[in-house]
Amino acid sequence: MPRSLFSPLISDSKAHPLILTVRDHVGYRAGRRLMDETFALFGDQDGNFVKDFQGPSFSARTWELSLFAYLHEAGLPLAPTGGKPDYLVDGPARFADAATTTQPAQAGPPAPAPAPAAGLPQVPDELDVAQAQFVFQLGKALRNKLQKRFADGSAYWELPHTAGLPFVIAVEAFHGDSSLFHPVSFAAEYLYGTHTTGEHDSERKLTVTSTPISATRSTARRSRAAFSCSRRRRVSARSFSRTAARPPSSTGSARSGAMPTQRPWSAG
């Protein structure tokens, strides 16, 4: 049996506050068991997963593990990649899949996590500002993945084992306490550059209207329609989840949430 994700490798003073809460609170007992069972299947390819999971990279490693759970539960065979990218689905349709997350500014240590009964503050105080920040952080995370170059200068899609394969970026939002509040529609608006609304007439016939969006309301004014941006055409699809990183409580099924809900978007 592999080492438990929650067996301390670093001191509590250096551990992420979220890992301390999930590790020690009785309400996360089922979640801990589920995550350890998934990790036993996942394996520690680089030898650093548990240490990263317990430290500042807790959110990113949780998303990586959750994405593996989704691919495993979907019955998709995985080929070894050496972490470049995170996953290579080897059938029935082959594609490369890289995981990324939005992260908070490094202005200070993250706040302690609440107990399961309390929950995170889901509704932002300033909704418009939070929505703009969500889009800004999403674009930043995707851009960083696209600009990543390895020691030989290769991008993810230029590696020997990924060349010619569809390249997918799977993203989860961790930049703030309420970052998972935002619906997937905001991610779709950023990717396609359109705001879609629906309206029923007197006969209850639905009419869907899409309106082009020129820019975000963030301070950096990041352009939308990411799929139409020439530098991002290397990406075949992006997937986003709002529920992948929520461990089940001890009062629920230990299998609850084993396969996170993924919302994929295609560039084509």
N, C-alpha and C positions, 0 to 999 in steps of 0.2 A: 504494500500500500504506500503510495507516495506521501511525502510530508504533507501534513494538513496546512492549508492556507493560513490557518489561525494559530499555528505553533510559532511563538515569537522568534524572529530572527534579528530584530532590531529593538532597541529600547523603546519603552512607551513614550519617552520624551521626544523621540524622533519619528514616531509612528503617526500616520494620518489619523485625525480624530474620528473619521468615519469607520476605519478598521477597528478602532478601540470599541466603538459602540456596537458594531456588528459582532465582534468577538465576545464581548462580555455580557450583553443584554440577553435575558432569557427569551425575549420576544423574537429574536433572530435565530433561534435554535434550529428550526427547520431550514432556514435559509443557509446557515452554515453547513448543514449536512448536504444540502443540494449542491452547494458550490464545491465542496470537497469531492463529492461523487463526480461532478463534471470535470474537476481538475485531474482526477485519477485517469479519466479517459483522454484528457487533453495532453498531459505530459508537460514537462518543463524543458522545452527545446534548447533554450539558451542558458539554463541554469540560474537565471536571475529573476524568474517570474515571481516567486514568493516574496523575495526581498522588495521588489518593485511594488507588488500588491500591498504590502504593509506600509510602504513609505509614500512619498509624494505622488507616485504614479498609480495610486489606488483606483481612481476613476477610469483611467485608460486601460488598466489591466482587467478591471471588472467588465468593461465593454468587450475587450478581446475574448475573454472567457465566455461571455454571454453570446457573442457571435458564433463561437465554436459550437455552443450548445444548440443554436438554431440550425447550423449546417448539419450537425450530427443527427438531430431529431428529424431533419428533413431527409435523411438517408443519402446524403451526398458524399461520395468518397473524396478524401483529401490526399493530395500528394505532398511530400516534404518540400519545403521551400527555404529552410534556413532562416526564416523570418523575413524574406524578401520576395513577395509581400507576406502578409500574415497568413493567408490561405490561398491554396491553388485547388480549386474544385476540379476533379478529374473525371467527371461524367455525371449524367449523360451529355451535358453541354459543358465544355471546359471553359473556365474563366479564372482570372486572378482577382483576389479580393483583399483590399487593404483597409484596416480599421483605423479610425481617427476619432478624436473627441474635441469639443470646445472646452476650454479651460479658463478658470478665473485668472485675473491679473495677479502677478506675483508681488502684491503689495504687502503681504503679511501671511501668517499661517491661517489655514481654513478654520472656520468656526466649528465648534464641536457639534456632532450630529445629535438630533433629537431622539428620544426614545420612540419605538414604533408606534405607540399609542398617540404621540403628539403629532408626528408626521412633519414634513417640510412645509413651509409657507408656499402653497401652490399658486396663489393669485398675486401677481406683482402689484406693488403700490401704485406705480405709474405704468399702466398697461401699454400705452403707445411707445414710451421710451424702452420698455422691456422687449417689445416686439422688434423694434429697430435694432436693439442690441443683439437679439437672437439671430437676425439675418446677418448682421455684421460678423458675429462670431462664427456662424456657419460658413460664410464665405472665406474667412481667415483660415479655418481649419482645412477646407478643401484646397485652398491655394497652397498652403504649406506642404500638403501631400503631393501636389503636382510639381512643386519646385524641388522636392527632395531628389538629391543625386547621391549615388553611392561612390565608393572610392575610385572606381574606374570611370566615373562620369555618367553612368547609365541611370536613366529614370526607371521607375517600376516596370513600365511596359516595354523596356528595351533589354531586359535581362534575358539570358539564353533560354530560360524555362518559361518566360512569359511573352516573348516576342510573338506577335500575331494573334494573341488571345484577347478577348474582351477584358477590359480593366474596370473593376467596380470599386467604388469607395463607399464604405459603410461608416456612417457618422452618428454619434450620440452627443447630446448636449449636457455639459457639466459646468458651465461657466458661472452659474449662480444657483441660489437655493430654489428659485422658481423656474429654472431653465427648461424643465420638462413639462411646464404648464402649457407651452405654446403648441397649437395644433399643427399637424403635418402640412396644412395648407400654406403656412408661411414658408416652409422649405420648398414647396412646389412653386410658389410665386417667385422665389429667388432663382430657381433653376430654369423656369420657363419664361420669366419676365412678364407674366400676365396675372391679373387679379380676376378671379372667376366668381360670379354670383349666379344664383338661381332664383327664379320667380314663377309662381303659379298664376295662371289667368283665371277667369271666372269659371272655366270649365275644368280647372285643375290640371291644365296642360303645363308642363314644366318647360320653361325657356332658360337656357344657360347662356350667359354672356361673359366673354373674356375681354378685358381691357388691358392694353399694354402698360407696363410700368417702366418708367425711365430710370429711376435710381432709388436707392434706399434713403431712409431718413436719418441714417447714422451720420456722425460727424465726418467720416471719411468719404461719404457718398459713394459707396461701392456700387458699381453697376449691377443690375440684375440680368436675367436671361443668361445665366452662366453656361447653359448648354450651347448657346449661339456664339460664345466667346471662342475665338480661334485657338487660343492657347489651351483651352479645356476640352477640345474635341478628341483628345486621346482617351477620355473617360467614356466608357460605354453606358454606365448607369451609376446612380448613387442610391443608397438605401439609408433610411433613417428610422429610428425607433424611439418611442417615449417611455417604453415599459420594460426594457431589457434589464435594467440595473436595479430593480426593486426586489430584494429577497422576500420570499413569503414569510409570514409570521408563523410562530409555533402553533397558532390556533387553526391554521389552514393546512392544506395538503402539502406535503413536502415536494410534490411534483408540480405544484402550481407555479407557473411562470418558467418552467424548464425550457420552453422554446419561445423566445421573445417574438413579439409581433414586428415584422419588418415591412416597411413601405418602400418599394423600389420605384425609381424613376428611370426611364430610358432616354438616352440622348437621340435615338433615332426615330 
